[in-house]
Amino acid sequence: MENNFYQISKYEAIALIIIIMINKLILNIPYYIIDLVGSGAIVNIIYIGIIDFIVTLIIVKLLKRFENSDILDISEFLGGKILKTLIGIISIALFLIVSFITIVDFSNVLHIIYFSDFPIIYILFFFIIGILIVNFVGFKSIIRTICFVTPFAIISVIVAFFTIWSDLDINNLTPILGQSYHQNFIVGLSNTFSMYIIVYFYFIKPLLKDSTGYKKIAIISYIISFILLLLTVISMLTLFNTTSNSEPINSLFLLSRQLELGTFIQRIDALFILLWIFSIFSYLSFVVFLINRIIKKLTNISNEKMLTFPICSILIGLTLIPINVSQIHFIESTLYKYLVLGFMFGISLVILILANFKKAKQ
């Protein structure tokens, strides 16, 4: 670890993981859950939440043998440079897809709802140029921004939940097991991807100031993230029950449009959108930083900040591809979904298990 590298505290690490979860809520994770299992979403969330929590505890346990190591370091320990490079390439591809989907999806929301007369390319460039500047300022500024935004983002989700409580229709929550046991517990098992934060548990340990607090960070951030997901899904079910639209709806935005806090505060949805812009911006800045770190580990480049130029250039190129909203959501609900599942519960977990066996033999 470089002497001048800013390492994060427990609170900063927890805030980082939570802001990742909130960005998933902003970008329609609750929609995909309800779309798959309908009114059985609450039971499904609890079901997959238990599974994901068990997996989180397993990851924490398996990483205990590897101090200040992420999945790339462990891959090198297990299979040398070749395996490390392979995992690095997969990780970069995953985070680039995540960044691309996030920028395009949220920019489309802003364009359609607030800036329909404003060319969307300017909105895309606003995010990408901002990411470029912030990554040159440094990792510390990214984390400080995340720590500032996260409490307000959590409050926005809680406020959205409690302000629609008076409109609760219990009929929208039934049948509580959805269409069938098979749909809810077998098909709905793929909703484990909704706790996408698990991916970052494989990478944050070397970023910590004190890696002995890693277990507490993982557990606390997971529980808070799960509660936020559950509250959002309940709120969506309360208002809409099922997703019958042909196009995915932006979950938190629709909830924010339902808020009424009297005549003193007008257009609270605009206030929430401003908050979520900062949230998306902070999250994307961290993802690009993480891609830079991965490339540095693979190439031993001296100045990782310079990698921000080519990464942002790639993002600009991807956003310029002529692709409509339906295709974006198809990528999000198929390629992205199963890539996340494969990384979380497949290749990374297998590497951790095998590396622990090798470590035990040594």
C-alpha positions in Angstrom: 0.0 0.0 0.0 1.4 3.4 -1.0 2.3 5.7 1.9 0.3 8.6 0.4 -2.8 6.5 -0.2 -5.8 7.6 1.8 -7.3 4.7 3.8 -10.8 4.8 5.0 -12.3 4.4 8.4 -15.1 2.1 9.5 -17.8 4.8 9.1 -16.4 5.8 5.7 -16.5 2.2 4.5 -20.0 1.7 5.8 -21.1 4.9 4.0 -19.5 3.7 0.8 -21.3 0.4 0.8 -24.6 2.0 1.6 -24.3 4.6 -1.1 -23.8 1.7 -3.6 -27.0 0.1 -2.4 -28.9 3.4 -2.6 -27.8 3.8 -6.2 -29.2 0.3 -7.0 -32.5 1.4 -5.5 -32.4 4.6 -7.7 -31.8 2.4 -10.7 -34.8 0.1 -10.4 -33.6 -2.9 -8.5 -37.0 -2.9 -6.7 -38.8 -2.9 -10.0 -37.0 -6.1 -11.2 -37.8 -7.8 -7.9 -41.5 -7.0 -8.1 -41.6 -7.7 -11.8 -40.3 -11.2 -11.2 -42.3 -12.3 -8.1 -45.2 -9.8 -7.9 -46.9 -9.5 -4.5 -44.5 -12.2 -3.1 -41.7 -9.6 -3.2 -41.6 -9.1 0.6 -41.2 -12.8 1.3 -38.8 -13.1 -1.5 -36.7 -10.2 -0.2 -36.5 -11.8 3.2 -35.6 -15.2 1.6 -32.8 -13.9 -0.6 -31.7 -11.5 2.2 -31.0 -14.5 4.5 -29.1 -16.3 1.6 -27.0 -13.2 0.8 -26.3 -12.6 4.5 -25.0 -16.2 4.9 -22.8 -15.7 1.8 -21.5 -12.4 3.2 -20.5 -14.2 6.5 -18.8 -16.9 4.4 -16.8 -14.3 2.5 -15.8 -12.5 5.7 -14.7 -15.8 7.2 -12.7 -16.8 4.1 -11.0 -13.4 3.8 -9.9 -13.6 7.4 -6.7 -15.5 6.4 -5.7 -12.8 3.9 -4.9 -9.5 5.6 -5.2 -6.4 3.5 -5.9 -8.5 0.4 -8.6 -8.3 -2.2 -9.8 -10.9 -4.7 -7.0 -9.9 -7.1 -4.3 -10.6 -4.5 -5.9 -13.8 -3.5 -6.2 -14.9 -7.2 -2.5 -14.3 -7.6 -1.8 -16.3 -4.5 -3.9 -19.2 -5.8 -3.1 -19.2 -9.5 -0.4 -16.7 -10.2 -0.4 -13.8 -12.6 -2.6 -15.6 -15.2 -5.5 -16.0 -12.8 -5.0 -12.5 -11.3 -5.2 -11.0 -14.8 -8.3 -13.0 -15.7 -10.1 -11.9 -12.6 -8.9 -8.4 -13.1 -10.3 -8.3 -16.7 -13.7 -9.7 -15.5 -13.8 -7.2 -12.7 -13.1 -4.3 -15.1 -15.7 -5.5 -17.5 -18.3 -5.8 -14.7 -17.6 -2.3 -13.4 -17.6 -0.7 -16.9 -21.0 -2.3 -17.6 -22.2 -1.0 -14.2 -20.9 2.5 -14.9 -22.4 2.5 -18.4 -25.8 1.4 -17.3 -25.8 3.8 -14.4 -24.9 6.9 -16.5 -27.2 6.1 -19.4 -30.2 5.0 -17.3 -30.1 7.9 -14.9 -29.3 10.5 -17.6 -32.4 9.2 -19.5 -34.5 9.7 -16.3 -33.2 13.3 -16.0 -33.7 14.0 -19.7 -37.3 12.6 -19.9 -38.6 14.2 -16.7 -36.7 17.5 -16.3 -34.5 18.3 -19.3 -36.5 17.2 -22.3 -35.4 20.2 -24.3 -31.8 19.7 -23.3 -29.7 17.3 -25.5 -29.0 14.2 -23.4 -25.4 14.2 -24.6 -24.7 17.2 -22.3 -26.1 15.4 -19.3 -23.9 12.4 -20.1 -20.8 14.6 -20.5 -21.7 16.4 -17.2 -21.3 13.2 -15.3 -18.3 11.9 -17.1 -16.3 15.2 -17.0 -17.2 15.5 -13.3 -15.9 11.9 -12.7 -12.7 12.8 -14.4 -12.1 15.9 -12.3 -13.0 14.3 -9.0 -10.6 11.3 -9.6 -7.8 13.8 -10.3 -8.6 15.6 -7.1 -8.2 12.3 -5.2 -9.8 9.3 -3.4 -10.1 11.3 -0.2 -12.5 13.8 -1.8 -14.6 11.0 -3.2 -15.0 9.4 0.2 -15.7 12.7 2.0 -18.4 13.5 -0.5 -19.9 10.0 0.0 -19.9 10.5 3.7 -21.7 13.8 3.3 -24.4 12.5 0.9 -25.1 9.1 2.4 -27.1 10.2 5.6 -29.3 12.4 3.4 -29.8 9.6 0.9 -30.9 7.2 3.7 -33.3 9.8 5.0 -34.8 10.2 1.5 -35.6 6.5 1.4 -37.1 6.5 4.9 -39.2 9.7 4.2 -40.5 8.1 1.0 -41.5 5.0 2.9 -43.3 6.8 5.8 -45.1 9.4 3.8 -47.0 6.8 1.7 -47.9 4.8 4.8 -51.3 6.4 5.0 -52.0 5.1 1.5 -51.2 1.5 2.4 -53.6 -1.0 0.8 -53.1 -4.4 2.4 -54.7 -6.0 -0.7 -51.6 -4.9 -2.7 -49.5 -7.1 -0.5 -51.5 -10.3 -1.1 -51.2 -13.1 -2.0 -48.1 -12.8 0.2 -46.3 -15.7 -1.5 -47.0 -14.3 -5.0 -48.0 -16.4 -8.0 -46.6 -19.7 -6.7 -44.0 -21.3 -4.4 -41.9 -22.1 -7.5 -41.9 -18.5 -8.8 -41.1 -17.0 -5.4 -38.5 -19.5 -4.1 -36.9 -21.0 -7.2 -37.2 -18.5 -10.0 -37.0 -15.7 -7.5 -33.7 -17.0 -6.3 -32.1 -15.0 -9.1 -33.1 -11.8 -7.1 -30.0 -12.5 -4.9 -28.2 -10.2 -7.4 -30.2 -7.3 -5.8 -27.6 -7.3 -2.9 -25.0 -6.2 -5.4 -23.0 -4.7 -2.6 -21.5 -8.1 -1.9 -19.3 -7.6 -5.0 -17.5 -4.7 -3.3 -16.8 -6.9 -0.2 -14.2 -8.6 -2.4 -12.4 -5.3 -3.0 -12.6 -3.0 0.0 -10.3 -4.7 2.5 -7.0 -3.1 1.2 -8.7 0.3 1.3 -9.4 0.1 5.1 -7.3 1.9 7.7 -7.9 -1.0 10.1 -8.7 -4.3 8.4 -9.6 -5.9 11.7 -12.9 -4.0 11.5 -13.8 -5.6 8.2 -16.3 -8.0 9.6 -18.2 -5.3 11.5 -18.2 -3.1 8.4 -19.6 -5.9 6.2 -22.4 -6.9 8.7 -23.5 -3.3 9.5 -23.5 -2.1 5.9 -25.3 -5.3 4.8 -28.1 -4.9 7.4 -28.7 -1.3 6.7 -28.7 -1.9 2.9 -31.1 -4.8 3.3 -33.5 -2.6 5.4 -33.4 0.1 2.7 -34.2 -2.4 0.0 -37.1 -3.9 2.0 -38.6 -0.5 2.7 -38.4 0.5 -1.0 -40.0 -2.8 -2.1 -42.8 -2.4 0.4 -43.4 1.1 -0.7 -43.5 0.1 -4.4 -45.9 -2.7 -3.6 -48.1 -0.4 -1.6 -48.5 2.0 -4.5 -48.4 -0.3 -7.6 -48.7 -3.9 -6.5 -47.4 -5.4 -9.9 -45.4 -4.0 -12.7 -47.7 -4.1 -15.7 -45.9 -1.5 -17.7 -43.8 -2.4 -20.8 -41.1 -0.1 -19.7 -39.4 -0.3 -16.2 -40.4 2.6 -13.9 -37.9 4.5 -11.8 -38.8 3.3 -8.3 -37.6 6.0 -6.0 -38.6 8.8 -8.4 -42.2 7.5 -8.5 -42.2 7.3 -4.7 -40.9 10.9 -4.5 -43.7 12.1 -6.8 -46.2 10.8 -4.3 -44.8 12.8 -1.4 -46.8 15.6 0.1 -45.3 17.6 2.9 -47.7 20.5 2.9 -47.5 23.8 1.1 -44.3 24.8 2.8 -42.2 22.4 0.7 -43.1 22.3 -2.9 -41.8 19.9 -5.5 -39.9 17.7 -3.0 -39.2 15.3 -5.9 -36.9 17.9 -7.4 -35.1 18.1 -4.1 -34.7 14.3 -4.0 -33.5 14.2 -7.6 -30.8 16.7 -6.8 -29.7 14.6 -3.9 -29.7 11.5 -6.1 -27.6 13.3 -8.7 -24.9 13.7 -6.0 -25.4 10.1 -5.0 -25.0 8.8 -8.5 -22.0 11.1 -9.2 -20.2 9.9 -6.0 -20.8 6.3 -6.7 -19.6 6.5 -10.3 -16.5 8.4 -9.2 -15.7 5.5 -6.8 -16.3 2.9 -9.4 -13.9 4.6 -11.9 -11.4 4.9 -9.0 -11.7 1.1 -8.4 -11.2 0.3 -12.1 -8.0 2.4 -11.9 -6.8 0.5 -8.9 -7.5 -2.8 -10.6 -5.6 -1.8 -13.7 -2.7 -0.5 -11.6 -2.5 -3.9 -9.8 -2.4 -5.7 -13.2 0.2 -3.4 -14.8 2.1 -1.8 -11.9 1.6 1.6 -13.5 3.1 4.4 -11.3 0.3 7.0 -11.5 -3.2 5.5 -11.5 -4.9 8.9 -11.8 -3.7 9.1 -15.4 -5.9 6.0 -16.1 -8.9 8.1 -15.6 -8.5 9.6 -19.1 -8.8 6.3 -21.0 -11.5 5.0 -18.7 -13.7 8.1 -19.1 -13.0 8.0 -22.8 -14.3 4.4 -22.9 -17.4 5.5 -21.0 -18.0 8.3 -23.5 -17.6 5.9 -26.4 -20.1 3.4 -24.8 -22.7 6.2 -24.1 -22.5 7.3 -27.7 -23.6 3.8 -28.9 -27.1 4.2 -30.4 -29.1 2.2 -27.9 -32.6 2.9 -26.6 -34.0 2.6 -23.1 -35.6 -0.8 -23.7 -32.2 -2.2 -24.7 -30.5 -0.7 -21.7 -33.0 -2.3 -19.3 -32.6 -5.6 -21.2 -28.9 -5.5 -20.6 -29.5 -4.6 -16.9 -32.0 -7.4 -16.3 -30.0 -10.1 -18.2 -26.3 -9.6 -18.9 -25.6 -7.5 -15.9 -27.8 -9.6 -13.6 -26.1 -12.9 -14.4 -22.7 -11.4 -14.6 -23.2 -10.1 -11.0 -24.5 -13.5 -9.9 -21.6 -15.3 -11.5 -19.0 -13.0 -9.9 -20.6 -13.0 -6.4 -21.5 -16.6 -6.0 -19.4 -18.3 -8.7 -15.8 -17.5 -9.6 -14.9 -15.2 -6.7 -16.3 -17.5 -4.0 -14.6 -20.6 -5.6 -11.3 -18.7 -5.6 -11.7 -17.8 -2.0 -12.5 -21.4 -1.0 -9.6 -22.9 -3.0 -7.2 -20.2 -1.7 -8.1 -21.1 1.9 -7.4 -24.7 1.2 -4.0 -23.8 -0.2 -3.3 -21.5 2.7 -4.2 -24.2 5.2 -1.8 -26.7 3.6 1.0 -24.2 3.7 
